[in-house]
């Protein structure tokens, strides 16, 4: 008896360095080059949705995990803001789970999947020490949450006789790393010495915007100079940054508008004056610059290489990832004695979460209690 196919997946052509969708013996070109993985994932999701044939079996031992994942990708994932990220997780899940029946989803196999992923190299790594890195347990955990969501979505439509339980590994402890003012100065000095001017300019803008607003990396890179439906923008006249597009839905990772800090708005006005001139093209014309963080006028999906080079140049450890800039902003606000509710609204998190994670930096943290200990009544 022949083994059933795992389903469509992405494959990088080693000769042409383009992403191809492999579906059994069939191949379809995506038109995306090696550095356009996100677009390739979107093409994969569209392909699966296009060829999807509904399944309706309630017996876990008679339905493949691949069928459940394809159901999820075709019916639920398209509504996700991060549909490409979901498609990437599904692609990784299909590699290991695809040909297995749904009844194989249990505690032991979930643990085996985590071990399998932890032994794999990071796909973005191209050279140097990065090639030694392996996928983290946290990444495998996020992928398993997609599997759990897919099973629940399928169960809601085709009631299963028994719903498999997806066992997740323990979550990673929260990061508490933040930068001192001296470390930030060193990071900016290193960024200004980056050998590639477009990357240097983009990284300086990214660091300053992330540091002074506490905005998450993806939202910073999607910021535009003009009102947009797909991403945030800045209103320099009003001095307000809108972190969400006009048609973006709010998620658990809240992105409320904020007042642009005095120390940042001067930089932004200077950047805007530069970008208003456009980018000169080889034919002599000038292209319009829409994004604040850009390289040669085009938006950036990632600054991994430039960040790693700058971090190492500044003498900072590998624990200093871009998200540390958000931690630094929150820590500095607490150290400055900022009002809890105002700071929470500024950062886009709940006051409880802000106090739980960063409250110990506040000058009023347990002050009354500390003053009372040891005193006579």
Residue pairs with C-beta under 8 A, 6 or more apart in sequence:
3 99
4 64
4 66
4 99
5 23
5 24
5 66
5 98
5 99
6 66
6 94
6 95
6 98
6 99
7 23
7 48
7 66
7 69
7 70
7 94
7 98
8 21
8 22
8 23
8 44
8 47
8 48
8 51
9 21
9 22
9 23
9 44
9 91
9 94
9 95
10 19
10 20
10 21
10 22
10 30
10 40
10 41
10 44
10 91
11 19
11 20
11 21
11 22
11 27
12 18
12 19
12 20
12 34
13 19
13 20
17 33
17 34
18 29
18 30
18 31
18 32
18 33
18 34
19 30
19 32
19 33
19 34
19 36
19 37
19 40
19 43
20 27
20 28
20 29
20 30
21 27
21 28
21 29
21 30
21 43
21 44
21 47
23 47
23 51
28 47
30 39
30 40
30 43
30 44
31 43
32 39
32 40
32 43
37 88
37 123
38 84
38 88
38 301
39 84
41 84
41 85
41 87
41 88
41 91
42 83
42 84
42 87
44 87
44 91
45 73
45 77
45 78
45 83
45 84
45 86
45 87
45 90
48 70
48 73
48 74
49 73
49 74
49 78
52 70
52 71
52 73
52 74
52 75
54 71
55 63
55 67
55 71
55 158
56 158
57 63
57 158
58 158
58 159
58 160
58 161
59 160
59 161
60 101
60 102
60 103
60 105
60 160
60 161
60 162
60 164
61 101
61 102
61 103
62 101
63 101
63 102
64 98
64 99
64 100
64 101
64 102
65 93
65 97
65 98
65 100
65 101
65 102
65 104
65 105
65 147
66 94
66 97
66 98
66 99
68 102
68 150
68 151
68 154
69 90
69 93
69 94
69 97
69 98
69 147
69 150
71 150
71 153
71 154
71 157
72 90
72 146
72 149
72 150
72 153
72 154
73 86
73 87
73 90
73 150
75 153
75 157
76 149
76 150
76 153
77 83
77 86
77 87
77 90
80 86
81 248
81 249
81 251
86 146
89 142
89 143
89 146
90 146
90 150
92 117
92 143
93 143
93 146
93 147
96 113
96 116
96 117
97 104
97 105
97 113
97 147
100 109
102 151
102 160
102 164
103 162
103 164
105 147
105 151
105 164
105 165
105 166
106 164
106 165
106 167
107 165
107 167
110 144
110 166
110 167
110 168
111 167
111 169
113 140
113 144
114 137
114 140
114 141
114 144
114 169
117 135
117 137
117 139
117 140
117 143
118 134
118 135
118 136
118 137
118 140
119 134
120 134
120 135
121 131
121 133
121 134
121 135
122 130
122 133
122 134
122 135
124 130
124 302
124 304
125 131
125 133
130 308
136 172
137 169
137 172
138 171
138 172
140 169
141 168
141 169
141 171
144 166
144 167
144 168
144 169
145 166
145 168
147 166
148 166
148 168
151 160
151 163
151 164
151 166
152 163
154 160
155 163
174 357
175 319
175 321
175 323
175 324
175 327
176 327
176 357
177 319
177 320
177 324
177 327
178 324
178 327
178 328
178 330
178 331
178 332
179 187
179 316
179 320
179 324
179 325
179 328
183 314
183 316
183 320
184 207
184 211
184 328
186 314
186 315
186 316
187 207
187 310
187 311
187 314
187 316
187 320
188 204
188 207
188 208
189 314
190 310
190 311
190 313
190 314
191 200
191 203
191 204
191 207
191 310
192 200
192 204
193 200
193 313
194 200
194 203
194 306
194 309
194 310
194 313
196 306
198 295
198 296
199 295
199 303
199 305
199 306
200 306
202 293
202 294
202 295
202 300
202 303
202 306
203 303
203 306
203 307
203 310
205 267
205 271
205 292
205 293
206 217
206 220
206 221
206 293
206 303
206 322
207 325
208 264
208 267
209 215
209 220
209 223
209 264
209 268
209 292
209 293
210 217
210 220
210 322
210 325
210 326
210 329
211 325
211 328
211 329
212 261
212 263
212 264
212 329
213 220
213 241
213 258
213 260
213 261
213 264
213 329
214 325
214 326
214 329
214 330
214 333
214 346
214 347
214 348
215 241
215 243
215 255
215 326
215 348
216 253
216 255
216 323
216 326
217 322
217 323
219 231
219 232
219 243
219 244
219 255
220 293
221 291
221 293
221 299
221 300
221 301
221 303
222 230
222 231
222 232
222 245
222 291
222 299
223 231
223 232
223 233
223 234
223 241
223 243
223 291
223 292
223 293
224 231
224 232
224 233
224 234
224 290
224 291
224 292
225 233
225 234
225 272
225 275
225 289
225 290
225 291
225 292
226 233
226 290
227 233
227 242
227 246
228 245
228 246
229 245
229 246
229 247
229 248
230 245
230 247
230 248
231 244
231 245
231 248
232 241
232 242
232 243
232 244
232 245
232 255
233 241
233 242
233 245
234 240
234 241
234 242
234 260
234 268
234 292
235 241
235 242
236 260
236 265
236 268
236 269
236 272
239 259
239 260
239 265
240 257
240 258
240 259
240 260
241 257
241 258
241 259
241 260
242 257
243 255
243 256
243 257
243 258
243 348
244 250
244 255
248 255
253 348
254 348
254 349
255 348
256 345
256 348
258 345
258 346
259 346
260 268
268 292
271 292
275 289
275 292
275 294
276 289
277 286
278 286
278 287
278 288
278 289
278 297
279 286
279 287
279 289
279 296
279 297
280 286
281 287
287 297
288 297
289 297
290 299
291 298
291 299
291 300
293 299
293 300
293 303
294 300
303 322
307 321
307 322
311 318
311 320
326 347
327 358
329 347
330 343
330 347
330 349
330 354
330 357
330 358
331 358
331 361
333 343
333 346
333 347
333 358
334 343
334 354
334 358
334 359
334 361
334 362
335 361
335 362
335 363
337 362
337 363
337 364
340 351
340 354
340 355
340 359
340 362
341 351
343 354
344 350
344 351
344 353
344 354
347 354
355 362
359 365
